[in-house]
Amino acid sequence: MTKTRRGPYPHADAGAAVRGVFHRLRSRSIENLNEPFKGIFACHGQVPTRGLRATRRFALGAVFVYQLAVLHRYQSGSALRQGLKPFLCAA
């Protein structure tokens, strides 16, 4: 396995093309989650916590609630992301 090497861009080692593919896939998938997640939990600015431990707890809790909501909607046959924020506010 070839590791990432430092140096001028573009890298020409054997793994450069593979890393590029994975980077594009990750960028596309994370953006599909990032914006709706921030909108649901009102995290566009500062989080409503103080301290590293409380912020980590807030983020972990938000991810857990999001996953539970998506799982519930999947099992009930509802649209997974459509109307997710009102669903969470009503619960």
Secondary structure, DSSP 8 states (H G I E B T S, - for coil): ------SSSS--STTHHHHHHHHHHHHHHHHHHHHHHHHHTT-SS--S--SHHHHHHHHHHHHHHHHHHHHHHHHHT--SSTTHHHHHHH-
